[in-house]
Amino acid sequence: MKPSTYNFVFPLDEDMYLLYNALSGGFAKIDSQTLDLLAETAREESSESDDNLSSIIDSLKKGKFILENDFDEIGYLKVVTNAKRFAST
């Protein structure tokens, strides 16, 4: 797994952050522990041993904050753009 190139992190409070993904348009309010998990994913150090951890990772995947290693973000954007461009109205 890898974090999306299109993730943006904005600090809210001492321990809370707003995570925005420009690829999916998704927002997530996360704590510093989840932010650390995202950083671990970037370094490929994450282990999905805990059910709670697995649930957090699944939620981050749904918002496209975390992607599979073979996911092509540029290719995905091209497909979405072309689908909208050539869709019949």
N, C-alpha and C positions, 0 to 999 in steps of 0.2 A: 504494500500500500504506500501511497504517497499523498502529501497534501496538495491541494489544487494550487496552481499558479495564481489563480484569481481570488485568493483569500486576502481579506484585509481585516486587521485587528484594531479596535478602538477602545482605549481604556475608559471605563465608566466610573468605578469606585476603586477602593483599595485592592479588592480581590475579584472584581467582576469586569468582564470585557464584552464588547459587542463584536461578534464575528460576522463579517459580510462576505458572501461569495458572489462575485460579479458574473460567474458562469451560469449559476442557477437562479440568482436573484434572492438567495436565501439569507436569512438573518438568524443568528443564534446568540443568546445571552449565556456566556460560559464563565466558569470560575478559573482561577489560575491553575488548578490541577488539570482541568480539561485542556487548557492552553499548553501545558507541559506535555500532555499526551499527544497533542498535535505536533509538537516539536520532536517528540520521540519517533513519531511516524515518519517524519522527514529524515531522521537518521536511521530509520528501520530498526529501532530498538524495542518497539512495542510488542507486548505479548498479551494475547487475549485470554488469559487464564480465568479471570473473574467474570461472573455473569453480569454484574453492574458495568464493568469496563466494556464488555462485549456489547451491551445495550447502548452505551455512549458512542462506541465506534459505529454501530449500525445507524444511529441517528445522524452522525457526522457524514456517513456515506450517503444517506438519503438526501441531504442538503448539498451534496457534491463538495463538501469541505475536505473529505478524504476520498481518494480514487484508487482504483486498482492500478498497478504499475504499468500495465499495457494500455491504459485509457489515453486516447489521443485528444487532448483538449482542443487543439486547433481544428482537427478534423471534425469534431463534434460541433464546433461553432460554425464551420462551413456548411454542414448538413442542416443545422437549424436555420441559418440565414437563408440558404437556398430554398428550404421548404416554405419559409414565410414569403420569400420573394416571388416564388412561382405558384403559390397556392391560389386556387380559384376563389373568387369572392362572390 
